[in-house]
Amino acid sequence: QAEEELQEACARQALQLQEMGRRECLLRADAGRAREQLESFKSQVLRACSPAAAGVAGTAVTEQQVIEKVRQISEESQQIHEREKCLQEELSSRLLKEKEVSENVELFKKSLHELQ
């Protein structure tokens, strides 16, 4: 009976090892695909940002280059957003002034008309 239990335990362990091996193969394949996707993403980012940023043909693009370019784009986007906000505020202010001037012109016309 002890021998049967030992054989069953060995069989379970063999199955567990096979399952672990299968999972390891899947994880390695997933890691390989993730590396390929990362490299593709880096290339796409650099091409989209600036063809010149991709460097000389055959030169590997470093992750730091990609990070710096994304950071630069992010900062430029933030500056554009702030500038847009300032321009919106300025536009609102000018529209308010224009409305006040229009109202004053109407009052002036009305007063002028009454004087005539």
C-alpha positions in Angstrom: 0.0 0.0 0.0 2.9 2.4 0.8 4.4 1.6 -2.5 1.1 2.4 -4.3 0.8 5.7 -2.4 4.4 6.5 -3.4 3.7 5.7 -7.0 0.6 7.9 -7.0 2.6 10.7 -5.3 5.3 10.4 -8.0 2.6 10.4 -10.7 1.0 13.6 -9.3 4.4 15.2 -9.1 5.2 14.2 -12.7 1.9 15.7 -13.8 2.7 18.9 -11.8 6.1 19.1 -13.4 4.6 18.7 -16.9 2.0 21.5 -16.1 4.8 23.7 -14.8 6.8 23.1 -17.9 3.8 23.9 -20.1 3.2 27.1 -18.1 6.9 28.1 -18.4 6.7 27.7 -22.2 3.6 29.9 -22.3 5.2 32.5 -20.1 8.3 32.5 -22.3 6.2 32.9 -25.4 4.2 35.8 -23.8 7.5 37.5 -22.7 8.8 37.2 -26.3 5.6 38.8 -27.7 5.7 41.5 -25.1 9.4 42.3 -26.1 8.4 42.5 -29.8 5.4 44.7 -28.9 7.6 47.0 -26.9 10.1 47.4 -29.7 7.3 48.0 -32.2 5.9 50.6 -29.8 9.2 52.4 -29.4 9.7 52.5 -33.1 6.2 53.9 -33.7 6.6 56.5 -31.0 9.8 57.7 -32.5 8.5 57.7 -36.1 5.4 59.6 -35.0 7.5 62.1 -33.0 10.1 62.8 -35.5 11.6 60.8 -38.3 15.0 62.3 -37.4 14.7 61.1 -33.8 14.8 57.5 -35.0 18.5 58.0 -35.6 20.7 56.5 -38.2 19.5 53.3 -39.8 20.7 50.3 -37.9 21.2 52.2 -34.7 19.2 50.7 -31.8 16.8 53.1 -30.2 17.1 53.1 -26.4 14.2 53.1 -24.0 15.6 56.3 -22.5 15.3 58.0 -25.9 11.6 56.9 -26.1 11.0 58.1 -22.6 12.6 61.5 -23.2 10.6 62.0 -26.4 7.3 61.0 -24.8 8.2 63.4 -21.9 8.9 66.2 -24.3 5.6 65.7 -26.1 3.8 65.6 -22.8 5.4 68.9 -21.7 4.6 70.5 -25.1 1.0 69.3 -24.8 0.7 70.8 -21.3 2.1 74.1 -22.6 -0.3 74.2 -25.5 -3.2 73.4 -23.1 -2.2 76.3 -20.8 -1.8 78.6 -23.7 -5.3 77.6 -25.0 -6.7 78.3 -21.5 -5.2 81.8 -21.5 -6.5 82.5 -25.0 -10.0 81.4 -23.9 -9.9 83.7 -20.9 -8.7 86.5 -23.1 -11.4 85.9 -25.6 -14.1 85.8 -22.9 -12.8 89.1 -21.6 -12.8 90.7 -25.0 -16.3 89.5 -25.7 -17.5 90.9 -22.4 -15.9 94.3 -23.2 -17.4 94.2 -26.7 -20.8 93.6 -25.2 -20.3 96.5 -22.9 -19.2 98.8 -25.7 -22.2 97.7 -27.8 -24.6 98.5 -25.0 -22.9 101.9 -24.5 -23.2 102.6 -28.2 -26.9 101.7 -28.1 -27.4 104.0 -25.1 -25.5 106.8 -26.9 -27.6 106.3 -30.0 -30.8 106.4 -28.0 -29.7 109.5 -26.2 -28.7 111.2 -29.4 -32.0 110.3 -31.0 -33.9 111.7 -28.0 -31.9 115.0 -28.2 -32.8 115.4 -31.9 
